[in-house]
Amino acid sequence: MWNYAPLFRSYSRLAVDSKPQVGEWAFYGKRHVGLVVEAGPDGRFQVIEASPVRGHVMLSDSQYMERVWGAPTCFGRLKRG
């Protein structure tokens, strides 16, 4: 089983954040990832995920994601330049 968050953190061209920003990947547990498509100032956000729980691609809010997958491990994106 892959653990995506440590792999992501160890790649020098990628930046890791503790707060979500639109366009970043949200990492959950050892192998679930969602793409942040909306992030509010209150820390709530929405992701697009391929949900193995529901069996299709869907838009999920941060409360649902935390309930199903736990708190996000980290957020990340490619560094510019």
C-alpha positions in Angstrom: 0.0 0.0 0.0 1.4 3.4 -1.0 1.5 6.3 1.4 1.2 9.3 -1.0 1.7 12.1 1.5 5.4 11.2 2.4 6.1 10.6 -1.3 4.7 14.0 -2.2 6.6 15.8 0.6 9.9 14.2 -0.4 9.7 15.5 -4.1 11.6 18.8 -4.3 9.3 20.4 -7.0 6.3 20.1 -4.8 5.2 22.6 -2.1 3.3 21.4 1.0 0.7 23.5 2.9 -1.2 23.0 6.1 -4.2 25.0 4.8 -6.1 24.3 1.6 -5.8 26.4 -1.5 -7.7 26.0 -4.8 -5.8 23.7 -7.2 -3.9 21.8 -4.4 -4.2 18.1 -3.7 -5.6 17.2 -0.3 -4.1 14.0 1.1 -6.0 11.7 3.4 -4.6 8.7 5.3 -2.3 6.5 3.3 -3.8 6.6 -0.1 -6.8 8.8 -0.7 -6.4 12.1 -2.6 -8.8 14.9 -3.7 -8.3 18.0 -5.7 -9.3 21.3 -3.9 -11.8 23.2 -6.0 -13.1 25.7 -3.4 -11.5 27.0 -0.1 -13.1 29.4 2.3 -11.5 31.7 4.8 -13.1 29.6 7.6 -11.0 26.6 6.6 -13.8 24.7 4.9 -13.2 23.5 1.4 -14.5 21.2 -1.3 -12.7 18.6 -3.3 -13.3 16.5 -6.4 -12.6 12.9 -5.5 -13.0 9.4 -7.0 -14.9 7.9 -4.1 -14.4 4.2 -3.6 -17.1 4.5 -0.9 -19.8 5.8 -3.4 -18.3 4.3 -6.5 -18.0 7.4 -8.7 -16.3 10.8 -9.1 -18.0 13.4 -6.9 -17.7 16.8 -5.3 -17.3 16.5 -1.5 -17.1 19.0 1.3 -14.4 19.0 4.0 -16.9 17.8 6.7 -17.8 14.7 4.6 -14.1 14.0 3.8 -13.1 14.2 7.4 -15.9 12.0 8.5 -15.0 9.3 6.0 -11.2 9.6 5.7 -10.1 11.6 8.8 -8.4 14.9 8.9 -6.3 15.7 5.8 -2.6 14.8 6.2 -1.5 17.8 4.2 -2.2 19.9 1.0 0.2 20.3 -1.8 0.9 21.7 -5.3 3.7 21.9 -7.9 6.1 24.8 -7.3 6.1 27.4 -10.0 9.2 28.0 -12.1 
